[in-house]
Amino acid sequence: MNVDLSVELMHATVQLEQPLGNGTRTVGTGFLISDTAPDGRPRTVLVTANHVFRMMPGQVARIGYRVANPNGSWSYTPQPLHIRDPGGQELWTHHPSRDVAAIVISAPPEFAKAAIPKDYLASDDTFTQYQVEAGDELMALGFPRGLAANQAGFPILRSGRIASYPVAPAKIFPTFLLDFSVFPGNSGGPVFMHNGGRRTPGDATQPPRDAEFIAGLLTQQVELNNERLEIGIVTHAKYIRETIDLVDNPAAPVTIAASEPVTGARAASAEEAATPN
């Protein structure tokens, strides 16, 4: 599947929210990945940061679907998303060592169609193939402070440059820094490369291919003495792949990377994205 990742991820990225009952709501970001179930049927998986769901105390969140109208306009139609059972048990799957969560959802047909193929999640080989390194520009989608790009509920597209070195292998460097202003509500949003001026070498039978892949998801911001340094922390896409694998097989192999504490790092927490409804 050949996609323009910027446009397609705009459609695949959704706002996640949960009303708190006091006129405010908690807000995070998620995005949809298309995958195949063990029985071969296609399915849609919602990916976000684990702390986004953890910070939502209730059983039901809302996922911000958008519907195209015949006149060219869009309607924002959030739908319920059950994240816990009546006993409070978590219904999502999370990675054992990284801040990544995944849950299989029943999305409307237009959203299931918009989901990004799992193959677009980067691996260590992807980073090596495209020689991704410090200074490269990546794009990011999210809902800072619960703000959408418009009334239709589309995410806000921004960019930043990789601010740390090296960025692979993920087992040793599970996260990397992005020169990017992070706000509560950005957590769980996709970080991706769109062309980036790079093309694969190709082979004798196929032309070179533009660099289009999801590099990871935004999980934290960096602060020093309570001052935001306008630096985001991105968790490598390898851990998204592993979390999706855990949905079907809790015994699936995972990478237990050393937690790389960054002085002053803190989650871009959905809990802090409490905003008026």
ABEGO torsion letter per residue (X at the ends): XBBBAAAAAAAABBBBBBBAGAGBBBBBBBBBBBBBBAAGBBBBBBBBBAAAAAABABABBBBBBBBBBAAGBBBBBBBBBBABBAAGBBABBBBAABBBBBBBBBBBAAAAAABBBAAABBBAAAAAAAGBBBGBBBBBBBBBGGBBABAAGBBBBBBBBBABOBAOBAAABABBBBBBBBBBGABGBBBBBBGGGBBBAEBAABBBBBBBBBAEBBABBBBBGGBBAGBBBBBBAAAAAAAAAAAABAABBBBBBBBBBBBGBBBBBAAAABBBX
